[in-house]
Amino acid sequence: MTFLRENQLFEDVEIILGLSKTFRDRIEYAKNVWEQENKALNLFESQVQLCETIRDLVKAERYTEAFILNRTVFENFFLISLILKGSKYVLKYNIPVKLGENPKEAYNRLTKELEGRKDIVSFKPLKKYRKIEVVHKGLYTKNGDKLIPVYYFVFKEYDPITHRVGKIKSIMSKDFSPEVVANWQKKHELLYKAYFGFENLVRAAVLNDIITEEQAERVRVHYNFLSAFTHLTNMGFSITHSYETQANKHYLMELNLLYVLSLLRLYLLLLIDFFSKTEHSIKDINHIIELLNEQEKRYSYFWFIFNEPSEYDRWKYQTVKKYRHLKGELLNEDIPYYKNPYQRLKEQHQNIVELSTGLTYKSPWPE
């Protein structure tokens, strides 16, 4: 691997931004266009605009703001993925118990009623058969020939003001119809609890085969790291405002741009997959994929969500394995994910000798 020049990062960011901004123009539409398809492009382009802002913030050396926006684009990827592909969703219900039934009998009766429904994937009992968790599939169009993910409709319907402000009694008790406001507040609170919130999005992404359980752990690592800038923490503040900031400007720049490159690549692959399953076609699709593959290969050292560990990660784990072996403990071959993306990136740029084991890491681009 050759030395990574800063201008190479910016050049590649411009390339992927260019691909993203012109993606709509590459679609050759069939006769019928669904509202969801246009919505997909609008949502994607809103994230592209945020990525342009991140690039500009990095150029201005405003790294905290760049990390904050990267968290937004990162989290939104999973929501938009579900809006486009989230055909399965989980709901929980109380089980009605008839006279003379115990909870298990009521559960068994209910499951017989649910068996065979095409909108139900699976179900299981909760809380000693007093509740049931149902994995649904849908929603379908009226004639049943097209499945549109429920997240598409929930995204359109959910209102954060009704949900959050509707709880404030000093305001809502003096509304024209406070009882109506209270009912709507409960509805939107239930929508949020069932579908939104980062953990719900992650679990739904696993359920819909967007990520695996292992990849979900990687997602949580990056979300936690980026949240350290979104919310004021000593760690986030120290990384971007300490006396070392000037010396570490390259890493702050590099990591923010690695997020932009990686996230835009995931968004483009998501859109390609989505539109490839419609009646439309995409011009120059092989050229787009080729450019994305080139960038993925160039920045493979950034072990993100879907790619593999780097040489550094393998070395790091070998040092742990050897050290633990010296203590009489054996570890398997599965390389664990890292904890801190920023610290890992800094170490990748250094030649390191691990003193307790003697194992050495030689950086492809040492400081």
C-alpha positions, 0 to 999 in steps of 0.5 A, a space after each residue: 500500500 502506498 502512502 496515502 496522500 491527503 489530496 487523494 482522499 479529497 479527490 475520491 470524496 469529490 468522485 463519489 459526491 459526483 456519482 451521488 449527485 448525478 445518480 438520479 440522472 442515470 435512471 431510465 424510467 419505465 412507464 410507471 413510477 411509484 411514489 416510493 421510488 421518488 422518495 428514495 431519491 429525495 431521501 438519498 440526495 438529502 444525505 448527499 447534501 449533508 456529506 457535501 457540508 461535511 467535506 466543507 467543514 473538514 476543509 475549514 478544520 471544523 472537525 467536531 461539526 463534521 463528526 456530528 453530521 457524520 453521525 446523522 448520515 450514519 444513523 439515517 442510513 439504517 432508517 432509509 434502508 428500512 424505508 426501502 427494504 424493511 418488509 419485516 417489522 415486530 409488534 407486541 400485543 396483549 393476549 386476550 384471555 377468555 373465561 375459563 382459559 389460562 394464559 397458555 391456552 389463550 396463546 395457543 388459541 390465538 396462534 391457530 388464528 394467526 397461522 397461514 396469514 401471509 402478512 405474518 412471518 413468525 410469533 413467540 410468547 412473552 411474559 409467561 404467555 400474557 403477551 405475544 411478539 409477532 413478526 409481520 411482513 408488509 404492507 401490500 398494495 390493495 391488489 396484493 401484487 406489490 409489497 411496500 415496507 411499513 417503514 415507508 408509511 410510518 416515516 410519513 406518518 410519525 410527528 415528533 411534535 405530537 409525540 413529544 410536545 403532546 406530553 406537556 400538560 401546561 400547553 396541551 390542557 388548554 388546547 381546543 380539544 385536549 382529549 383529541 391531542 392526548 389520543 394522538 400523542 399516545 398513537 405517535 408515542 407507540 409509533 416511536 417505541 415500535 419503529 424508531 430510536 437507534 436500537 430499534 433501527 439496528 434490530 430491525 436492520 438485522 431482522 430484515 437481513 440488512 446487517 448481521 448480528 456481528 455487523 450490528 455490534 460494529 454499528 454500535 461502536 461507530 454510533 457510540 464514537 460519533 455520539 461522543 461529539 454530538 453530545 458533549 463528552 470529555 473524550 469528544 472534546 479532548 480529541 478535537 480541542 486538546 493541545 494535540 489537535 494541531 498535531 492530529 489534524 490529519 487523523 481528524 481529517 482522514 477519519 471524517 472523510 473515511 466516514 463520508 466515503 464509506 457511507 456514500 458507498 453504502 448509500 449508492 449500493 443501497 440505491 442500486 439494489 433498490 432500483 435494480 428490483 424495479 422496472 427501471 434501469 440504471 445507465 452505466 451501472 457497471 462503471 459506477 460499481 467499478 469506481 465504488 470497488 476501486 475506492 473500497 479497495 483503496 480504503 479497505 484499511 478502514 474496517 467499517 461495517 461490511 469489509 474485513 479486518 486490516 493487517 493492523 487488526 490482525 497484528 493487534 489481535 496476535 499480540 493479545 493472543 500471544 500475551 494471553 497464551 503466556 498467561 495460559 489462556 487460549 483465544 480463538 481465531 475470531 478477530 474482535 472489532 475495535 473500540 475506538 475508530 480514532 485511536 485505531 487510525 492513529 496507531 495504523 500510521 505508526 510503527 509499533 513494537 508490542 513490548 510484552 510479546 515482541 510482535 511488531 507492526 510496520 505501518 504502510 504510511 508511518 508518520 
